[in-house]
Amino acid sequence: MKSLPFVALLALQFALVPPAQAKLSKAESAMAKTVAAEQDRSIALLERLVNQNSGSLNLAGVEKVGQMMRAELEPLGFEVTWKPTPETGRAGHLIAVHKGRPDTRRLLLIAHLDTVFESDSPFQTFTRKGDRGEGPGAGDDKGGMVVILAALRAMKAAGTLKDANIEIHMTGDEEDAGDPIEKARADLIEAGKRSDVALDFEGLVRDGGADMGSIARRSSESWTVTATGRTGHSSGIFGAGVGDGAIYELTRIIQRFRTELPEPNLTFNVGLIAGGETASLDAGGIRGAATGKTNIIPPIAIARGDLRTLSIEQSQRVRAKMAQIVADHAPETGATLSFDPGGYPPMAPTEGNRALLVKLNGVNRDLGLPEMAALDPLKRGAGDISFVAADVDGLAGLGPWSTGDHAPGEAVDLPSIARQATRAAILMSRLAAEKR
């Protein structure tokens, strides 16, 4: 038998399950039906969003996507603000607030307006291929914004939105954060401090064909090691008063990183190396230049890499071990270690996050969907929700399922938009009704 898309299965479920056996409330059943009925509208919105380029450096394009979101959110009763961020070199952020009852929980919804595909990318337009919608940002994260809107429209239709306290932050620079990042994320961080729950609408992850719940995201930090040595004729290398030179010293440090640092939930990558008679990196740290000859002992070598951890404590511990390794020099050499300011902090798998996944699985059971296990944090990258993780419980991955993110051919699974929007509408309605 040919499998049915989620919206058809959902309609069939409500047609066959007698009201006495239904596990959803009347309002929740109405939300599920609204999402299913409006799937074509959601896909049409996704197409319009994808066809508007919003690469992180296309400031005008990012703002236009923000305007499109404003047009959708204001009719739902949200007070919408565009917060320009020229001081960070990026377009800005969309902030939307819906005020409900003062004694109920405050929800923070997080998504992003920008994509990795800039104006000069050959991948620019939306194409539907059956149940797949292919296009730049179709999954990451324009599909996530569509899920938010589909869920909110369903809540409004069912009457559960009117009393809900919801604040939405759609950042304009998630894929290429503005600098300094403290300013780029200042509004989001403050929103986290006044919220009770954070829900991140980046993409759903499937593992072995099963939808997974994301209760953790690892950090993303960048480091630089600069090694120095005595230069001279290569015939004297390793000798007294000469030593090994900078490249050997840098190699020794990196090998010690590889053998001494590994521990669970930690990865560290070396992404760029330059060394020789001269060596330098550009201002962004993404291009290196070096000169040298085989008969000259190199006086300088530079390596750049990243560090991803699951908790602040792990980050602090690993940074300290890296510093100890770098400080233990070979004779006649030196080295320094530095970390870039900013970076993405970790979202640790807290008990509060696990409790939210339990509530999401309550929604799954009531919808007749399989429960979602917690995703291995090694299987997803950093995200904006991490900036509020120290202050508020959260769940990530409430957007649709997609494949090929960040590359030409990125495609969203269109039925997953309805499934995720239904889950989100019911979860948000339940959370928003809880007392603070």
C-alpha positions in Angstrom: 0.0 0.0 0.0 1.4 3.4 -0.9 2.1 5.5 2.2 0.0 8.5 2.9 1.4 11.9 3.8 1.0 13.1 7.3 -1.9 15.5 6.6 -3.9 12.7 5.0 -3.1 10.3 7.8 -4.2 12.9 10.3 -7.5 13.5 8.6 -8.0 9.8 8.5 -7.2 9.4 12.2 -9.8 12.0 13.2 -12.4 10.4 10.9 -11.9 6.9 12.4 -11.3 7.6 16.1 -14.5 7.9 18.0 -14.7 11.1 20.2 -14.9 9.0 23.4 -11.5 7.5 22.6 -9.8 10.7 21.3 -6.9 11.8 23.6 -6.9 15.4 22.3 -9.1 18.1 23.7 -11.7 19.7 21.4 -9.4 22.7 20.8 -6.4 20.4 20.2 -8.4 18.4 17.6 -9.4 21.7 16.0 -5.7 22.8 15.8 -4.7 19.5 14.1 -7.4 19.9 11.5 -6.5 23.6 10.9 -2.9 22.7 10.2 -3.9 20.0 7.8 -6.4 22.2 6.0 -3.9 25.0 5.6 -0.9 22.9 4.3 -1.2 24.3 0.8 -1.1 27.8 2.3 2.0 26.9 4.3 3.8 25.6 1.2 2.9 28.7 -0.8 4.4 30.9 2.0 7.5 28.7 2.0 7.9 29.2 -1.7 7.6 33.0 -1.4 10.2 33.1 1.4 12.7 30.8 -0.4 12.4 32.9 -3.6 13.5 36.0 -1.6 17.3 35.7 -1.2 18.3 36.3 2.4 22.0 35.4 2.6 23.4 36.7 5.8 25.4 39.4 4.0 22.4 40.4 1.8 21.2 42.9 4.4 18.3 44.2 2.2 17.1 40.7 1.5 17.2 39.7 5.1 15.1 42.7 6.0 12.6 41.9 3.2 12.1 38.4 4.7 11.5 40.2 8.0 8.8 42.3 6.4 7.2 39.2 5.1 7.1 37.7 8.6 5.7 41.0 10.0 2.8 40.7 7.5 2.0 37.2 8.8 2.4 37.9 12.5 0.6 41.2 13.0 -2.8 39.8 11.9 -2.3 37.2 14.6 -2.2 39.9 17.3 1.6 40.2 17.7 3.4 43.5 18.2 6.2 43.3 15.8 9.5 45.3 15.9 12.4 45.3 13.5 15.7 45.8 15.4 18.4 46.9 13.0 22.0 46.0 13.9 24.3 48.2 11.8 26.9 48.1 14.7 27.4 44.4 14.0 27.5 44.6 10.2 24.3 42.6 9.8 20.7 43.5 8.9 18.9 43.0 12.2 16.4 40.9 14.0 12.6 40.6 14.0 11.0 40.6 17.5 7.3 39.8 17.9 5.4 39.8 21.2 2.0 38.5 22.0 0.8 39.4 25.5 -1.6 36.9 27.2 -2.5 36.3 30.8 0.1 37.6 33.3 0.1 34.5 35.5 0.9 31.9 32.8 4.2 30.7 31.4 6.1 32.8 28.9 7.3 31.1 25.7 10.2 32.2 23.6 10.2 31.0 20.0 13.5 31.1 18.1 14.2 31.0 14.3 16.3 32.8 11.8 15.7 34.9 8.7 19.0 34.4 6.9 20.5 31.5 4.9 24.0 30.5 3.9 23.2 31.2 0.2 24.3 34.7 -0.8 23.0 36.7 -3.7 25.8 35.3 -6.0 24.8 31.7 -5.3 23.5 29.8 -8.3 20.9 28.1 -6.0 18.2 30.7 -5.7 14.6 29.4 -6.3 12.0 27.0 -4.9 11.1 23.9 -6.8 8.5 21.4 -5.7 9.2 17.7 -6.4 6.3 15.7 -5.0 6.6 15.8 -1.2 10.0 17.6 -1.4 10.4 21.4 -1.6 13.9 22.2 -2.9 15.4 25.6 -2.5 17.9 27.8 -0.5 16.9 27.8 3.1 13.9 25.6 2.5 14.7 23.7 5.6 17.2 25.9 7.4 15.4 28.0 8.4 12.5 29.2 6.3 10.7 25.9 6.8 11.1 26.6 10.5 9.4 30.0 10.2 6.6 28.4 8.3 6.1 25.9 11.0 5.8 28.7 13.6 3.2 30.5 11.6 1.2 27.4 10.8 1.1 26.5 14.5 0.1 30.0 15.6 -2.7 30.2 13.0 -4.0 26.9 14.3 -3.8 28.2 17.9 -5.7 31.4 16.9 -8.4 29.4 15.1 -8.8 27.1 18.2 -8.9 30.0 20.7 -5.7 29.0 22.5 -3.5 31.9 21.3 -5.5 34.8 22.9 -4.3 34.1 26.5 -0.7 32.9 25.5 2.4 34.9 26.3 4.7 34.4 23.4 7.8 36.2 22.3 9.4 35.4 18.9 13.0 36.2 18.0 14.0 35.7 14.3 17.6 36.6 14.0 19.1 37.9 10.8 22.6 36.5 11.2 22.4 33.0 12.6 24.4 31.5 9.7 27.1 34.2 9.9 26.8 36.0 13.2 27.5 39.7 13.5 30.5 41.1 15.4 30.7 41.6 18.3 28.4 38.7 19.0 27.6 40.0 22.5 25.7 42.9 20.7 24.4 40.6 18.0 22.7 38.4 20.6 21.9 40.9 23.3 18.2 41.1 22.6 17.8 37.3 22.4 19.8 36.8 25.7 17.5 39.3 27.5 14.4 37.6 26.1 15.7 34.3 27.6 16.0 35.9 31.0 12.3 36.9 31.1 11.0 33.6 29.5 10.0 30.3 31.1 10.5 28.0 28.0 12.5 28.4 24.8 11.5 26.5 21.7 13.9 26.4 18.7 12.4 26.0 15.3 15.5 24.9 13.4 15.2 21.5 11.6 14.0 18.3 13.0 16.6 15.5 13.0 15.7 11.9 12.0 17.9 9.1 13.1 17.3 5.6 11.6 14.0 7.0 10.2 12.7 8.1 13.6 11.9 11.7 14.6 14.2 12.7 17.4 13.9 15.3 20.2 16.8 17.7 20.7 17.5 18.6 24.3 21.1 19.6 23.8 23.3 21.5 21.3 27.1 21.7 21.5 29.1 24.9 21.6 31.1 26.3 18.6 34.3 28.0 19.6 37.4 28.9 17.5 41.0 28.8 18.7 44.4 29.8 17.3 47.8 28.3 18.2 50.9 30.3 17.1 54.2 28.5 17.5 57.6 30.1 17.2 61.2 28.8 16.9 64.7 29.9 16.1 65.4 30.3 12.4 68.6 29.4 10.6 70.1 27.0 8.1 68.2 23.7 7.9 71.5 21.8 8.4 71.5 22.9 12.1 67.9 21.8 13.0 67.6 19.8 16.2 70.9 21.0 17.4 71.8 22.7 20.6 70.7 26.3 20.6 68.6 25.8 17.5 65.8 23.4 18.4 63.1 22.0 16.2 61.7 25.1 14.6 58.1 26.3 14.7 56.4 23.8 12.4 57.6 20.8 14.3 56.6 22.5 17.5 53.1 23.2 16.1 52.8 19.6 14.9 53.8 18.3 18.3 51.1 20.4 20.0 48.4 19.3 17.6 49.3 15.7 18.0 49.1 16.1 21.8 45.6 17.6 21.3 44.6 14.6 19.3 45.9 12.0 21.8 45.2 13.8 25.1 42.0 15.8 24.7 39.4 13.2 23.6 36.5 12.6 25.9 32.7 12.0 25.5 30.7 14.7 23.6 33.9 16.6 22.6 35.2 17.3 19.1 38.0 19.6 18.1 39.1 20.3 14.5 42.2 21.8 12.9 40.9 23.7 9.9 43.8 25.8 8.7 47.6 25.7 9.0 50.3 28.1 7.7 54.0 28.0 8.5 57.4 28.9 7.2 59.8 31.8 7.0 56.7 34.0 7.2 53.1 33.1 8.0 50.0 35.1 8.6 46.2 34.9 8.6 43.7 37.4 7.2 41.5 39.5 9.5 38.7 36.9 9.4 41.0 34.0 10.2 39.9 32.1 7.2 42.8 32.5 4.8 46.5 31.9 5.4 49.7 33.0 3.6 53.2 31.6 4.1 56.6 31.7 2.5 59.6 29.5 3.1 62.4 27.4 1.7 63.3 23.8 2.4 66.7 24.9 3.7 65.4 27.5 6.2 64.2 26.5 9.7 60.7 28.0 10.0 60.4 30.6 12.8 56.6 30.7 12.8 53.6 28.4 12.3 49.9 29.1 12.9 46.9 26.7 13.3 43.2 27.6 13.5 40.5 25.2 14.6 37.2 24.8 16.4 36.1 23.3 19.7 32.7 21.9 20.4 31.6 21.0 23.9 28.3 20.0 25.6 28.6 22.1 28.7 30.3 25.2 30.0 32.2 23.1 32.5 33.5 20.8 29.8 34.6 23.9 27.7 36.5 25.3 30.7 38.1 22.0 31.4 39.2 21.3 27.8 40.5 24.9 27.4 42.6 24.4 30.5 44.1 21.2 29.1 44.8 22.8 25.8 46.6 25.7 27.6 48.8 23.2 29.5 49.8 21.4 26.4 50.7 24.6 24.6 52.7 25.9 27.5 54.9 22.8 27.6 57.4 23.9 24.9 60.1 21.9 23.2 63.6 23.4 23.6 64.2 26.8 21.8 60.5 27.1 20.8 57.5 29.0 22.1 53.7 28.9 21.5 50.6 30.8 22.5 46.9 29.8 22.5 44.0 32.2 22.0 40.3 31.8 21.7 38.1 34.1 19.6 35.7 36.3 21.5 32.1 35.3 21.3 31.3 32.0 19.7 28.2 29.9 20.4 27.8 28.5 23.9 26.6 25.0 24.6 23.0 24.0 25.4 23.5 21.3 28.1 21.0 18.4 28.4 19.4 19.6 31.7 16.7 18.0 33.6 14.4 20.9 32.6 15.1 20.1 29.0 14.3 16.5 29.5 11.0 17.4 31.2 10.0 19.4 28.1 10.7 16.4 25.9 8.5 14.3 28.2 5.7 16.9 27.5 6.4 16.8 23.8 6.1 13.0 23.9 2.7 13.4 25.7 1.6 15.3 22.6 3.0 12.5 20.4 1.0 9.9 22.3 -2.2 11.9 22.1 -1.7 12.3 18.3 -0.9 8.6 17.9 2.6 9.4 16.8 5.7 7.5 18.0 7.6 8.9 21.0 10.8 10.8 20.3 14.0 9.7 21.9 16.7 12.3 22.8 19.1 13.0 20.0 22.8 12.3 20.4 24.2 15.9 20.6 27.1 14.9 18.4 24.5 14.7 15.6 23.6 18.4 15.4 25.5 21.6 15.4 25.3 24.9 17.4 22.3 27.2 17.3 20.8 30.4 18.7 18.9 28.7 21.5 22.3 28.1 23.1 22.5 31.8 24.0 19.5 31.4 26.3 20.2 27.9 27.6 21.8 29.1 30.8 18.6 30.9 31.8 15.7 28.9 30.5 14.7 25.3 29.7 14.4 24.6 26.1 13.8 22.2 23.2 15.5 22.4 19.8 14.6 20.9 16.4 10.9 21.8 16.2 11.2 22.9 12.5 10.6 20.5 9.6 12.9 17.7 8.4 15.2 18.5 5.6 18.2 17.1 3.7 21.2 18.6 2.2 21.2 21.7 4.3 23.8 24.4 3.5 24.4 23.0 0.0 22.7 23.3 -3.4 19.8 20.9 -3.5 18.7 21.6 0.1 15.2 20.1 0.4 12.5 20.1 3.0 10.1 17.2 3.5 6.8 19.0 3.0 4.6 16.6 5.1 6.9 17.2 8.1 5.8 20.9 8.1 2.3 19.8 9.0 3.4 17.2 11.5 5.8 19.6 13.3 3.2 22.5 13.3 0.6 20.2 14.8 3.0 19.1 17.5 4.1 22.7 18.2 0.6 24.1 18.3 -0.6 21.6 20.9 2.7 21.7 22.9 2.7 25.6 23.0 -1.0 25.7 23.9 -0.4 23.3 26.8 2.7 25.1 28.0 1.1 28.6 27.6 -1.8 27.5 29.9 0.5 26.4 32.7 0.9 28.8 35.7 4.2 30.4 36.2 
